[in-house]
């Protein structure tokens, strides 16, 4: 049985991981999201981030939808979707997205307001979204491919 490939390189347009709302720490937040996705996908049975393993797979696109720094805590909200790979080619020869699921989202809150606390909030929410929403959705969709 072929492994289910999940793209994790953030060099696509649009990027797979977008944390522009984080401000100065956006690059660190995007790197953290990428690291978590790679770790969780590679730990899941039947999945890989090695593109040589399978021609069919998915791209998980995640965005920091909202970040709120309050008096002594950080709230973060992430949203995203799972895109099927390879991308579909329409009758005009242009590539387009075919979604494997509807919107996925998650939110969290951590004590503290430092950059580390912001990154920890994003890391925790990303991990939960991947393990509890994305991996099950990709498993279910892949059966029919």
C-alpha positions in Angstrom: 0.0 0.0 0.0 1.3 3.4 -0.9 2.0 6.0 1.8 -0.1 9.1 1.8 2.1 12.0 0.9 1.6 15.4 2.6 3.4 18.4 1.2 5.2 20.6 3.9 7.4 22.9 1.9 6.3 26.5 2.4 7.6 27.7 -0.9 4.3 27.5 -2.9 2.0 30.3 -4.0 0.0 30.7 -1.9 2.2 29.5 1.0 1.1 26.5 2.9 1.6 28.3 6.2 0.6 31.9 6.7 1.2 33.7 9.9 1.2 37.3 8.7 -1.1 38.4 11.5 1.6 37.5 14.0 3.7 40.5 12.9 7.4 40.5 13.6 7.3 36.8 14.6 5.5 35.7 11.5 8.4 33.8 10.0 9.0 32.0 13.3 5.3 31.1 13.6 5.3 29.8 10.0 8.4 27.7 10.7 6.8 26.4 13.9 3.6 25.4 12.0 5.7 23.6 9.3 7.7 21.7 11.9 4.6 20.5 13.8 2.9 19.4 10.5 6.1 17.4 9.5 6.4 15.8 12.9 2.8 14.8 13.2 2.5 13.5 9.6 5.7 11.5 9.8 4.6 10.0 13.2 1.2 8.9 11.7 1.0 5.4 10.4 0.6 5.3 6.6 1.7 8.9 6.0 4.9 10.6 4.8 6.4 14.0 3.9 8.8 12.3 1.4 7.4 13.2 -2.0 9.2 10.3 -3.6 7.0 7.8 -1.8 3.6 8.6 -3.5 2.2 10.6 -6.4 -1.1 11.2 -4.6 -1.4 13.2 -1.5 -2.4 16.4 0.1 -1.3 19.9 1.0 -2.6 21.3 4.3 -2.9 25.1 4.1 -3.0 26.7 7.5 -3.4 30.4 8.4 -3.2 32.2 11.7 -6.7 33.8 11.4 -6.5 35.8 14.6 -4.1 36.5 17.4 -5.1 38.4 20.5 -2.7 39.5 23.2 -4.6 40.2 26.4 -3.4 41.4 29.8 -1.8 38.1 30.8 -2.6 35.6 28.0 -2.5 35.0 24.3 -5.4 33.7 22.2 -4.8 32.2 18.8 -7.2 31.0 16.1 -6.0 29.0 13.1 -8.0 28.0 10.0 -7.2 26.1 7.0 -8.2 23.4 4.4 -6.8 20.3 2.9 -6.1 20.4 -0.9 -5.7 17.2 -3.0 -2.4 16.6 -4.8 -1.6 16.5 -7.6 -3.6 19.7 -8.4 -6.3 19.3 -11.0 -5.9 20.8 -14.4 -9.0 22.4 -16.0 -9.9 22.4 -19.6 -7.9 25.6 -20.2 -4.8 23.9 -18.9 -4.6 25.9 -15.6 -4.0 24.2 -12.3 -6.6 24.5 -9.6 -7.5 23.3 -6.1 -9.6 20.3 -5.3 -10.4 20.2 -1.7 -10.4 17.0 0.4 -12.4 18.5 3.2 -14.2 21.6 4.2 -12.6 24.3 6.4 -10.6 23.1 9.5 -10.1 25.4 12.4 -8.8 25.4 15.9 -8.2 27.9 18.7 -6.3 28.0 22.0 -5.3 30.2 24.9 -2.0 30.2 26.8 -0.8 32.2 29.8 1.8 34.8 29.1 2.3 37.3 26.4 5.9 36.8 25.2 6.9 35.7 21.7 7.5 32.3 23.1 3.9 32.2 24.4 2.5 33.2 21.0 4.5 30.5 19.3 3.5 27.9 21.9 -0.2 28.8 21.3 0.2 28.4 17.5 2.2 25.1 18.0 -0.5 23.6 20.3 -3.4 24.5 18.0 -1.5 23.3 14.9 -0.8 19.9 16.6 -4.4 19.4 17.6 -5.7 20.4 14.1 -3.4 17.9 12.4 -3.9 15.0 14.7 -7.6 15.3 15.4 -9.0 16.8 12.1 -6.6 16.7 9.2 -5.2 13.1 9.5 -8.6 11.5 9.9 -10.0 13.6 7.0 -7.1 12.6 4.7 -7.4 8.9 5.7 -11.2 9.0 4.8 -10.7 10.8 1.6 -7.7 8.7 0.4 -9.8 5.5 0.4 -11.8 6.8 -2.5 -8.9 8.0 -4.6 
